[in-house]
């Protein structure tokens, strides 16, 4: 029987294994690597490096959504992102654009982008229409508030139940608007309108967050909760990020969004081999994406 897949334009990412999404921020102010890849040459070199290290997806973002970040004018975000996307059209893996701006979504899709990763879950006016007929994959993320204010005393009666219900409801709404469920991945939004305690509760209950047959995407790499646990700054959170990625994978996450692709790929290779042996001697699932018939034609 064919394994379920996340349909992302011409790519189909099979959900029998964990996929690594490599982060590529072309912003001057991202919390971890702000400014390092703002120049086009540096961004292109990093994109190639991430693919060579084993990234299954490349996620390009031009607006920082760290806590307290101010909104970026749409034209500035497009100026940061589109020249890079133009140069990435020949990559052998899906390219994702991390944006909430419908105009950028449309322009990126015209350049062959396969995934729209929207922290605001296509709630901006025109966002659903921008992706509806494209066939691209989409990521819907739980976010309470806006980045500039989201960490100002977020409160939940039951964070696990509320996030789970919100994700299921948003999936239904997007599907009713014409985006097939097979195109959707869901993200609980670690650190987006959630305290350290909320984040730990969500990680502990990760296996209960996602509706059946839909992939869960988890982004914990280098985040402040890991710094809170270890006392280390963002650049020294590799070990904690690897632990978080493996916990997420073990709980059923099918995509992990990370800065450190090579190290994550190695950690997952060990985890997959052990899980394969536990299932009866099977080895790890094959590395790499499976393309649709349209791509192979």
C-alpha positions in Angstrom: 0.0 0.0 0.0 1.3 3.4 -0.9 2.3 5.5 2.1 0.4 8.8 2.6 2.1 11.8 1.3 2.2 15.6 1.6 1.4 16.9 -1.8 3.6 20.0 -2.6 3.2 21.0 -6.2 5.3 18.6 -8.3 6.7 16.9 -5.2 5.1 14.3 -3.0 6.8 13.9 0.4 6.0 10.5 1.8 5.0 10.4 5.4 6.7 7.2 6.3 9.8 9.1 7.3 10.8 12.4 8.9 11.8 15.2 6.5 14.3 17.9 7.4 13.3 21.5 6.4 16.4 23.7 6.3 16.0 27.3 7.5 17.3 30.1 5.2 16.6 33.6 6.6 17.4 36.5 4.3 16.6 39.0 7.0 18.9 41.4 9.0 17.2 40.6 12.3 16.3 37.0 12.7 16.9 35.8 16.3 19.6 33.2 15.4 21.4 34.2 12.2 20.1 37.6 11.3 22.1 39.3 8.6 24.4 36.3 7.7 22.6 35.5 4.5 21.1 38.9 3.5 23.4 39.2 0.5 22.4 37.1 -2.5 25.7 35.3 -2.9 25.8 34.3 0.7 22.2 33.1 0.6 22.8 31.0 -2.6 25.9 29.4 -1.0 24.0 28.5 2.1 21.1 27.1 0.1 23.5 24.8 -1.8 25.2 23.8 1.5 21.9 22.9 3.2 20.8 20.7 0.2 24.2 19.0 0.2 23.9 18.4 4.0 20.6 16.6 3.4 17.8 19.1 3.6 14.6 17.7 2.1 13.0 21.1 1.9 14.5 24.6 1.8 12.5 27.3 3.7 13.2 30.9 2.6 12.0 33.7 4.8 12.3 37.5 4.4 10.5 38.7 7.5 11.6 38.0 11.1 8.7 36.7 13.2 10.7 36.5 16.4 9.0 37.8 19.6 8.8 41.6 19.4 9.6 41.8 15.7 8.0 44.7 13.8 6.1 44.0 10.6 8.1 44.3 7.4 6.6 46.3 4.5 5.5 43.9 1.7 7.7 45.5 -0.9 10.8 45.1 1.3 10.0 41.5 2.0 9.6 40.9 -1.8 12.9 42.6 -2.5 14.7 40.3 0.0 13.1 37.1 -1.2 12.3 37.1 -4.9 15.9 37.4 -6.3 16.9 34.4 -4.3 13.9 32.3 -5.3 14.6 33.2 -8.9 18.1 31.6 -8.5 16.8 28.5 -6.7 14.5 27.2 -9.4 16.8 24.4 -10.3 17.1 22.9 -6.9 16.2 19.1 -6.7 14.2 19.6 -3.5 11.0 21.6 -2.7 11.5 25.3 -2.0 9.2 26.8 0.6 8.5 30.5 1.1 7.9 31.6 4.7 5.5 34.5 4.3 2.0 35.8 5.1 1.9 38.3 2.2 -0.4 37.2 -0.6 1.4 39.2 -3.3 4.7 37.4 -2.4 2.9 34.1 -2.3 1.7 34.6 -5.9 5.1 35.8 -7.1 6.9 33.0 -5.4 4.6 30.4 -6.9 5.2 31.8 -10.4 8.9 31.1 -9.7 8.2 27.5 -9.0 8.0 27.5 -5.2 6.4 24.3 -3.9 5.3 25.2 -0.4 3.8 28.3 1.3 4.7 28.3 5.0 2.5 30.9 6.6 2.7 31.6 10.4 -0.7 33.3 10.1 -2.3 30.3 8.4 -3.6 32.0 5.3 -5.7 34.4 7.3 -4.6 37.6 5.5 -7.1 38.9 2.9 -6.3 37.3 -0.4 -3.9 34.6 1.0 -6.3 31.7 0.5 -7.0 32.8 -3.1 -3.3 33.2 -3.8 -2.6 29.5 -3.1 -5.9 27.8 -3.8 -5.4 26.8 -7.4 -1.6 26.4 -7.4 -1.4 22.8 -6.1 1.4 23.9 -3.7 1.8 22.5 -0.2 0.8 24.8 2.7 1.8 25.0 6.3 -0.8 26.2 8.7 0.6 27.3 12.1 -1.1 28.2 15.4 -0.3 31.7 16.4 -2.0 33.7 19.1 -1.6 37.4 18.5 1.1 39.0 16.3 4.9 38.7 16.6 5.2 42.2 18.0 2.9 41.4 21.0 2.4 37.6 21.1 4.7 37.0 24.1 2.9 39.5 26.3 1.4 37.2 28.9 -0.2 34.5 26.6 -2.9 32.5 28.5 -4.6 29.2 27.9 -7.0 27.2 30.0 -5.6 24.0 28.3 -2.9 24.8 25.8 -2.9 21.2 24.3 -6.7 21.0 23.8 -6.9 24.6 22.5 -4.1 24.2 19.9 -5.3 20.8 18.8 -8.9 22.2 18.3 -7.6 25.3 16.5 -5.5 23.3 14.1 -8.3 20.9 13.3 -10.8 23.8 12.8 -8.4 25.7 10.5 -7.7 22.6 8.5 -11.5 22.2 7.9 -11.8 25.9 7.0 -9.0 25.8 4.5 -10.2 22.6 3.0 -13.8 24.0 2.6 -12.2 27.0 0.8 -10.7 24.7 -1.9 -7.3 23.6 -0.6 -7.2 19.8 -0.5 -6.2 18.4 2.9 -3.5 16.4 1.2 -1.7 19.7 0.6 -1.6 20.7 4.2 0.9 20.3 7.0 0.2 21.6 10.5 2.5 23.4 12.9 1.7 23.9 16.6 3.7 27.1 16.6 6.3 26.6 19.4 7.1 30.1 20.8 4.4 31.9 19.0 2.1 33.2 21.7 3.2 30.6 24.2 5.2 30.6 27.3 8.0 28.2 28.2 5.5 26.1 30.2 3.1 26.0 27.2 5.9 24.9 24.9 6.9 22.0 27.1 3.2 20.9 27.5 2.8 20.9 23.7 6.0 18.9 23.2 5.0 16.4 25.8 1.6 15.9 24.0 2.8 16.2 20.5 1.3 12.8 19.5 -2.2 14.2 20.3 -2.0 17.4 18.3 -2.4 16.4 14.7 -5.5 15.1 12.8 -4.9 11.6 11.3 -3.1 11.4 8.0 -1.8 15.0 8.1 1.9 15.7 8.7 2.9 17.7 11.8 5.7 20.2 11.3 7.7 21.2 14.3 10.1 24.1 14.6 12.0 24.1 17.9 15.5 24.7 16.5 17.6 27.1 18.7 14.4 28.6 20.3 14.3 30.4 23.6 12.7 27.5 25.5 15.8 25.5 24.7 17.9 28.4 26.0 15.7 28.5 29.1 16.4 24.8 29.8 20.1 24.9 29.0 21.2 28.5 29.8 22.8 28.8 26.4 22.5 31.5 23.7 21.1 30.7 20.3 24.4 29.8 18.7 25.1 27.2 21.4 21.8 25.3 21.3 22.8 22.5 18.9 22.6 19.7 21.4 19.3 20.9 22.7 17.9 21.4 19.2 18.9 17.8 18.3 17.2 16.5 21.4 14.0 18.4 20.6 14.0 17.2 16.9 14.3 13.6 18.0 11.6 14.0 20.7 9.3 15.5 18.0 10.1 12.7 15.5 9.5 10.0 18.1 6.1 11.6 18.8 5.1 11.5 15.2 6.3 14.8 13.6 7.0 14.2 9.9 8.8 17.5 9.3 11.4 19.2 11.5 12.4 22.8 10.7 16.0 23.3 11.7 19.1 25.5 11.2 21.6 22.7 11.6 20.7 20.3 8.8 23.8 18.0 8.8 23.7 17.3 12.5 19.9 16.7 12.5 20.2 14.4 9.5 22.8 12.3 11.4 20.7 12.2 14.6 17.7 11.1 12.6 19.7 8.4 10.8 20.5 6.8 14.2 16.9 7.1 15.4 15.5 5.7 12.2 17.8 2.8 12.2 16.9 1.9 15.8 13.2 2.3 15.1 13.5 0.1 12.0 15.2 -2.6 14.1 12.4 -2.3 16.7 9.8 -2.9 13.9 11.4 -6.1 12.9 14.8 -5.6 11.2 13.7 -3.0 8.7 16.3 -0.3 7.9 15.6 3.4 7.8 13.3 4.8 5.2 15.1 6.1 2.1 16.5 9.6 2.2 15.1 12.1 -0.2 11.8 13.2 -1.6 9.6 11.1 -3.9 8.4 13.0 -7.0 4.9 12.9 -8.5 4.2 11.5 -11.9 3.9 15.0 -13.2 7.5 15.7 -12.1 8.9 12.5 -13.6 7.1 13.0 -16.9 
